[in-house]
Amino acid sequence: SRPVIRGQDGARVKVTQNATESMDVSSLSPDHAVTVDSQLAQKVEVIRGPSTLLYSAGSVGGLVNVVDTKIPTVMPENSYEGNVGVRYNSGNDEKLGHAGVTLGLGSNVALRVEGLKREANDYITPNYSVTEDHGDHTHTIKERRVGNTFSESDNVNVGLSWIGERGFAGVSYSNRQDKYGLPGHSHEYESCHPHGDHLHCGGHDDHDHSDEHDHTAHDDHDHDHSGAGPWIDLKTERYDFRSELNEPFVGFKKLRAQASYTDYQHDEIEGSEAMTTFESKAYEGRIELVHNPIAQWEGVWGVQASQQKLDISGEEAIFAPNKTQKYSLVGLEHRQFGDVHVELGTRFDHQKIEIDSKQKDYDGNAISVSGAANWEFKPDYTLSLSASHQQRLPTAQELYSNGGHFATNTYELGNENLDKEK
């Protein structure tokens, strides 16, 4: 599931891949997987302060940027290099293997191929029990494993780069497939509907019960997905382009450009039938310029643009198909004053959401600023002071949702009149 940083989660904690959004639907719900695997990462950065505004607004607590090597940026030593890893986890019988190799094809071309495979059973937890309803009485049964928490994953990345003395340009293709259970999925409150600011759940008995759709308890080693309760079948393909050029023209140190296209789909399956399907097709691009020092200030400025078309169909289609477009201008400056390092960041966002319903479209702007001073009063010791005012524009989910979400046992009701969050 998505990370939680300083109490913030969901849309308030951005997860990026090489500074671009993952463009999945993980921010819609905690039962939707993040399609970035840390096992294939070169490093995972948790960023806080003015630097967050280079990537997004509204992530005051911080954001996570996963840096990988699927697009080579330097030629491998001796024309080749590689890595391999295996892991076993006793808590859920997880078996994981990953491997990657980078090959130098001549003096300026590098090829990267990497893959990962993971299989995990339901996880073990102490003092866990489930309650079974038997008409006029219930039974509490102690279980060793939490039912329907299995997961499987297959991931393949292929990247090709041209690398020269002044920089590189490369492309990559990624294919990821996941299958995993939804342990909290329940139709217990399926008939509930909103009345003003509260829910009415008429038609249910007064006592607690679990109907035939509640599949939280299962056999100890159930790998037959068709009988394991609700589960997700996820497939995503992603195409990336990245380029970096040193000293592109007078006054600038570096030019960075990148673009991506993501085709994502997952089915939420009960029995053998896909009850809900999430489809997302998204583009993103960004260009950054790192300038030479001006009055001892160094920094980077850039533009970013993205578009995501989201379509949910089936029983949990809680809002209509929509298209979100966002355009951003970002900047980060920093300077050293003796033992104090000062950072200043700013971001302007323009967002437009078109909804395929009678609800009104959204159009809004947001401005965010942030500053930090880091005083290294003693070697290896720093005292920091930061201030931030960030504005986050609402998502389609927050504006237009109207329906039950069984995986989290909630009813989601949006508000098309929302303003930006400050």
Solvent accessible surface area in square Angstrom, and as a share of the most:
residue,aa,sasa,rsa
1,S,112,0.72
2,R,32,0.12
3,P,45,0.28
4,V,99,0.57
5,I,20,0.10
6,R,137,0.50
7,G,64,0.62
8,Q,68,0.30
9,D,71,0.37
10,G,18,0.18
11,A,29,0.23
12,R,88,0.32
13,V,0,0.00
14,K,40,0.17
15,V,8,0.05
16,T,1,0.00
17,Q,19,0.08
18,N,17,0.08
19,A,17,0.13
20,T,3,0.01
21,E,38,0.17
22,S,8,0.05
23,M,14,0.06
24,D,14,0.07
25,V,3,0.02
26,S,1,0.01
27,S,47,0.30
28,L,26,0.13
29,S,7,0.05
30,P,90,0.57
31,D,21,0.11
32,H,2,0.01
33,A,19,0.15
34,V,23,0.13
35,T,20,0.12
36,V,20,0.12
37,D,16,0.08
38,S,69,0.44
39,Q,52,0.23
40,L,19,0.09
41,A,27,0.21
42,Q,120,0.53
43,K,105,0.44
44,V,72,0.42
45,E,49,0.22
46,V,94,0.54
47,I,26,0.13
48,R,136,0.50
49,G,18,0.17
50,P,2,0.01
51,S,26,0.17
52,T,1,0.01
53,L,1,0.00
54,L,20,0.10
55,Y,29,0.11
56,S,5,0.03
57,A,13,0.10
58,G,10,0.10
59,S,1,0.00
60,V,80,0.46
61,G,6,0.06
62,G,0,0.00
63,L,0,0.00
64,V,16,0.09
65,N,7,0.04
66,V,10,0.06
67,V,25,0.15
68,D,12,0.06
69,T,45,0.26
70,K,2,0.01
71,I,3,0.02
72,P,8,0.05
73,T,54,0.31
74,V,107,0.61
75,M,56,0.25
76,P,10,0.07
77,E,136,0.61
78,N,127,0.65
79,S,68,0.44
80,Y,138,0.52
81,E,86,0.39
82,G,54,0.52
83,N,73,0.37
84,V,119,0.68
85,G,18,0.17
86,V,130,0.75
87,R,103,0.38
88,Y,136,0.52
89,N,61,0.31
90,S,82,0.53
91,G,31,0.30
92,N,29,0.15
93,D,32,0.17
94,E,9,0.04
95,K,115,0.49
96,L,8,0.04
97,G,27,0.26
98,H,32,0.14
99,A,48,0.37
100,G,8,0.08
101,V,59,0.34
102,T,9,0.05
103,L,69,0.34
104,G,16,0.15
105,L,88,0.44
106,G,65,0.62
107,S,94,0.61
108,N,52,0.27
109,V,46,0.26
110,A,0,0.00
111,L,45,0.22
112,R,18,0.07
113,V,60,0.34
114,E,6,0.03
115,G,22,0.21
116,L,9,0.04
117,K,107,0.45
118,R,37,0.14
119,E,76,0.34
120,A,4,0.03
121,N,6,0.03
122,D,2,0.01
123,Y,98,0.37
124,I,55,0.28
125,T,36,0.21
126,P,110,0.69
127,N,136,0.70
128,Y,51,0.19
129,S,55,0.36
130,V,11,0.07
131,T,85,0.49
132,E,65,0.29
133,D,53,0.28
134,H,79,0.35
135,G,69,0.66
136,D,138,0.72
137,H,91,0.41
138,T,79,0.46
139,H,89,0.40
140,T,100,0.58
141,I,66,0.33
142,K,151,0.64
143,E,43,0.19
144,R,136,0.50
145,R,15,0.05
146,V,19,0.11
147,G,4,0.04
148,N,2,0.01
149,T,20,0.12
150,F,2,0.01
151,S,34,0.22
152,E,49,0.22
153,S,3,0.02
154,D,58,0.30
155,N,12,0.06
156,V,74,0.42
157,N,9,0.04
158,V,56,0.32
159,G,1,0.01
160,L,81,0.40
161,S,3,0.02
162,W,143,0.50
163,I,15,0.07
164,G,20,0.19
165,E,180,0.81
166,R,125,0.46
167,G,17,0.16
168,F,17,0.07
169,A,39,0.30
170,G,4,0.04
171,V,80,0.46
172,S,8,0.05
173,Y,67,0.26
174,S,13,0.09
175,N,39,0.20
176,R,20,0.07
177,Q,73,0.33
178,D,9,0.05
179,K,61,0.26
180,Y,31,0.12
181,G,6,0.06
182,L,6,0.03
183,P,53,0.33
184,G,43,0.41
185,H,5,0.02
186,S,9,0.06
187,H,5,0.02
188,E,28,0.13
189,Y,107,0.41
190,E,87,0.39
191,S,55,0.36
192,C,12,0.07
193,H,78,0.35
194,P,41,0.26
195,H,89,0.40
196,G,70,0.67
197,D,144,0.75
198,H,113,0.50
199,L,81,0.40
200,H,86,0.38
201,C,48,0.29
202,G,33,0.32
203,G,89,0.85
204,H,60,0.27
205,D,93,0.48
206,D,153,0.79
207,H,111,0.50
208,D,124,0.64
209,H,45,0.20
210,S,54,0.35
211,D,44,0.23
212,E,135,0.60
213,H,65,0.29
214,D,38,0.20
215,H,62,0.28
216,T,47,0.27
217,A,38,0.29
218,H,34,0.15
219,D,107,0.56
220,D,58,0.30
221,H,107,0.48
222,D,26,0.13
223,H,97,0.43
224,D,88,0.45
225,H,28,0.12
226,S,62,0.40
227,G,51,0.49
228,A,2,0.02
229,G,7,0.07
230,P,3,0.02
231,W,23,0.08
232,I,0,0.00
233,D,23,0.12
234,L,0,0.00
235,K,102,0.43
236,T,13,0.08
237,E,61,0.27
238,R,15,0.06
239,Y,103,0.39
240,D,16,0.08
241,F,78,0.33
242,R,49,0.18
243,S,28,0.18
244,E,44,0.20
245,L,64,0.32
246,N,55,0.28
247,E,126,0.57
248,P,24,0.15
249,F,110,0.46
250,V,148,0.85
251,G,33,0.31
252,F,61,0.26
253,K,83,0.35
254,K,55,0.23
255,L,46,0.23
256,R,83,0.30
257,A,27,0.21
258,Q,24,0.11
259,A,45,0.35
260,S,9,0.06
261,Y,58,0.22
262,T,4,0.02
263,D,45,0.23
264,Y,2,0.01
265,Q,71,0.31
266,H,0,0.00
267,D,28,0.15
268,E,7,0.03
269,I,20,0.10
270,E,24,0.11
271,G,37,0.36
272,S,109,0.71
273,E,110,0.49
274,A,53,0.41
275,M,55,0.25
276,T,1,0.01
277,T,23,0.13
278,F,9,0.04
279,E,64,0.29
280,S,1,0.00
281,K,90,0.38
282,A,0,0.00
283,Y,118,0.45
284,E,6,0.03
285,G,23,0.22
286,R,7,0.03
287,I,88,0.45
288,E,16,0.07
289,L,44,0.22
290,V,27,0.15
291,H,17,0.07
292,N,56,0.29
293,P,74,0.47
294,I,117,0.59
295,A,79,0.61
296,Q,122,0.54
297,W,60,0.21
298,E,61,0.27
299,G,5,0.04
300,V,15,0.08
301,W,107,0.37
302,G,7,0.07
303,V,79,0.46
304,Q,14,0.06
305,A,40,0.31
306,S,21,0.13
307,Q,38,0.17
308,Q,41,0.18
309,K,104,0.44
310,L,15,0.07
311,D,55,0.29
312,I,7,0.04
313,S,56,0.36
314,G,48,0.47
315,E,68,0.31
316,E,5,0.02
317,A,43,0.34
318,I,18,0.09
319,F,13,0.05
320,A,24,0.19
321,P,52,0.33
322,N,11,0.06
323,K,50,0.21
324,T,31,0.18
325,Q,38,0.17
326,K,52,0.22
327,Y,108,0.41
328,S,9,0.06
329,L,87,0.43
330,V,1,0.00
331,G,2,0.02
332,L,18,0.09
333,E,29,0.13
334,H,59,0.26
335,R,57,0.21
336,Q,99,0.44
337,F,90,0.37
338,G,66,0.64
339,D,87,0.45
340,V,43,0.25
341,H,51,0.23
342,V,31,0.18
343,E,32,0.14
344,L,90,0.45
345,G,6,0.06
346,T,44,0.26
347,R,8,0.03
348,F,78,0.32
349,D,7,0.04
350,H,54,0.24
351,Q,6,0.03
352,K,72,0.31
353,I,0,0.00
354,E,63,0.28
355,I,15,0.07
356,D,106,0.55
357,S,52,0.33
358,K,214,0.91
359,Q,61,0.27
360,K,108,0.46
361,D,77,0.40
362,Y,25,0.10
363,D,91,0.47
364,G,14,0.13
365,N,75,0.38
366,A,2,0.02
367,I,97,0.49
368,S,1,0.01
369,V,74,0.43
370,S,9,0.06
371,G,17,0.17
372,A,11,0.09
373,A,36,0.28
374,N,37,0.19
375,W,116,0.41
376,E,89,0.40
377,F,101,0.42
378,K,113,0.48
379,P,105,0.66
380,D,138,0.71
381,Y,123,0.47
382,T,80,0.46
383,L,107,0.53
384,S,71,0.46
385,L,137,0.68
386,S,66,0.43
387,A,71,0.55
388,S,55,0.35
389,H,91,0.41
390,Q,12,0.05
391,Q,24,0.11
392,R,20,0.07
393,L,10,0.05
394,P,5,0.03
395,T,45,0.26
396,A,8,0.06
397,Q,30,0.13
398,E,51,0.23
399,L,2,0.01
400,Y,4,0.01
401,S,4,0.02
402,N,85,0.44
403,G,13,0.12
404,G,23,0.22
405,H,10,0.04
406,F,19,0.08
407,A,13,0.10
408,T,48,0.28
409,N,71,0.36
410,T,67,0.39
411,Y,54,0.21
412,E,35,0.16
413,L,100,0.50
414,G,21,0.21
415,N,72,0.37
416,E,58,0.26
417,N,102,0.52
418,L,67,0.33
419,D,102,0.53
420,K,58,0.25
421,E,63,0.28
422,K,154,0.65
